[in-house]
Amino acid sequence: MRHRADHRQRKVGQGVAGRQGGQGFVLLTLFLVTLIALVGLGVDGGILYLNHRAMQNAADAGAFAGARLLAKSVRDTPTIRAEIEKFAGKKLRKPTSGIRRMSSKASSRAIA
């Protein structure tokens, strides 16, 4: 009789361990999905920051070019606008992924 009781106790113990064996796999999967999502968020945030800096540098260059001509007493609006677009275009690197530069018509409307 004692032999059967030991056998039952072993099966009960193995059953509990067997049911919890897949728990580690589920937790690992959730951890990896979360880790990949956070890495992707970090990469997207970095690209967003770089694009923001490039656009800000272009805007600053255009503002300085316009201010320089105004300081030289140039009051001709088309000349100032051309100078602003020239310097802003030089400073603006090609943005990455889906962000596109404004066309010259759209930038003219934005400046006016």
C-alpha positions in Angstrom: 0.0 0.0 0.0 2.7 2.3 0.8 4.1 2.0 -2.7 0.9 3.2 -4.2 0.7 6.2 -1.9 4.2 7.3 -2.9 3.3 6.9 -6.5 0.2 9.1 -6.1 2.2 11.8 -4.3 4.8 11.9 -7.1 2.1 12.3 -9.7 0.5 15.1 -7.8 3.8 16.9 -7.4 4.7 16.4 -11.1 1.2 17.7 -12.2 1.7 21.0 -10.4 5.2 21.4 -12.0 3.8 20.4 -15.4 1.1 23.0 -15.3 3.5 25.8 -14.4 6.1 24.8 -17.0 4.5 26.9 -19.8 4.2 30.0 -17.5 7.9 30.9 -18.1 7.4 30.7 -21.9 4.4 33.1 -21.7 6.3 35.6 -19.5 9.3 35.4 -21.8 7.2 36.1 -24.8 5.5 39.1 -23.2 8.9 40.4 -22.1 10.3 40.2 -25.6 7.3 41.8 -27.2 7.6 44.7 -24.7 11.3 45.0 -25.2 10.9 45.1 -29.0 8.1 47.7 -28.7 10.3 49.9 -26.4 13.3 49.7 -28.8 11.0 50.7 -31.7 9.7 53.6 -29.7 13.2 54.7 -29.0 14.3 54.5 -32.6 11.2 56.4 -33.8 11.8 59.1 -31.1 15.4 59.5 -32.2 14.4 59.9 -35.9 11.7 62.4 -34.8 14.3 64.4 -32.8 16.8 64.4 -35.7 14.1 65.6 -38.2 13.1 68.3 -35.7 16.6 69.5 -35.4 17.1 69.6 -39.2 13.9 71.6 -39.7 14.8 74.0 -36.8 18.3 74.6 -38.3 16.9 75.4 -41.7 14.4 77.8 -40.1 17.1 79.5 -38.1 19.4 79.8 -41.2 16.5 81.4 -43.2 15.7 83.8 -40.4 19.4 84.9 -40.1 19.6 85.3 -43.9 16.5 87.5 -43.9 17.7 89.5 -40.9 21.1 90.0 -42.5 19.5 91.6 -45.6 17.3 93.7 -43.5 20.3 94.9 -41.6 21.9 95.9 -44.9 18.7 98.0 -45.6 17.5 95.8 -48.4 13.7 96.3 -48.5 12.9 94.4 -51.7 10.6 91.5 -50.5 11.3 89.1 -53.4 15.0 89.5 -52.9 14.7 88.8 -49.2 12.4 85.8 -49.8 14.8 84.4 -52.3 17.7 84.7 -49.9 15.7 83.1 -47.1 14.7 80.1 -49.3 18.3 79.8 -50.6 19.8 79.5 -47.1 17.0 77.5 -45.6 17.3 75.0 -48.5 21.0 74.6 -48.0 20.6 73.8 -44.3 17.7 71.4 -44.7 19.0 67.9 -45.1 16.7 65.3 -46.6 14.4 64.2 -43.8 14.2 60.5 -43.2 11.2 58.2 -43.8 7.8 59.7 -44.7 8.4 63.4 -43.9 8.7 65.5 -47.1 10.0 69.1 -47.6 7.5 71.8 -48.4 7.3 72.8 -52.1 8.5 76.3 -52.9 4.9 77.4 -53.5 3.9 76.1 -50.1 6.9 77.7 -48.4 6.1 81.0 -50.2 2.6 80.9 -48.8 3.9 80.1 -45.4 6.3 83.0 -45.4 3.7 85.5 -46.7 
